[in-house]
């Protein structure tokens, strides 16, 4: 029960994501790291949000959401440019 609670904590998700990103104590898995960063970022964790942005920028973890994120950001800020 404690493990399930712990994995719902944004700080715990972020720390575990760092472990998967670096391979510290677990097998290195950038996809799992990106998933954990995303869950933590959804809860408002600023460091996880930053790490996820770096993953998006560099295409780590099998994610490349530029084509989804850029139009969303453009609409939000009143500018829509083609990619």
CORMO-V715630 format. One record per residue. N is the residue number from 1. OMEGA is omega in whole degrees, -180 to 180 (999 if undefined). NEAR is the number of other C-alpha atoms within 10 Angstrom. Layout:
N/OMEGA/NEAR + N/OMEGA/NEAR
//
This chain:
1/179/5 + 2/-179/6 + 3/179/7 + 4/177/8 + 5/-177/9 + 6/-179/12 + 7/176/16 + 8/-178/13 + 9/-178/14 + 10/179/22 + 11/179/19 + 12/178/15 + 13/179/23 + 14/-179/27 + 15/179/17 + 16/175/20 + 17/177/28 + 18/178/21 + 19/179/19 + 20/179/21 + 21/-175/22 + 22/-176/15 + 23/-179/14 + 24/178/11 + 25/178/9 + 26/176/11 + 27/-179/11 + 28/-177/16 + 29/-177/15 + 30/178/21 + 31/178/17 + 32/178/18 + 33/-180/28 + 34/179/27 + 35/180/17 + 36/176/24 + 37/-179/30 + 38/179/22 + 39/-180/22 + 40/179/26 + 41/178/22 + 42/178/13 + 43/176/15 + 44/-180/12 + 45/-173/18 + 46/-180/15 + 47/177/15 + 48/177/27 + 49/178/19 + 50/-180/13 + 51/178/20 + 52/178/25 + 53/177/16 + 54/177/13 + 55/179/21 + 56/-178/18 + 57/-174/13 + 58/178/12 + 59/178/13 + 60/173/16 + 61/178/17 + 62/-178/13 + 63/173/16 + 64/-174/14 + 65/-179/12 + 66/-175/13 + 67/174/10 + 68/-174/9 + 69/-177/11 + 70/178/15 + 71/179/16 + 72/180/14 + 73/-180/12 + 74/179/13 + 75/-177/11 + 76/-177/10 + 77/173/9 + 78/178/9 + 79/177/11 + 80/179/13 + 81/176/9 + 82/-177/8 + 83/999/7
//
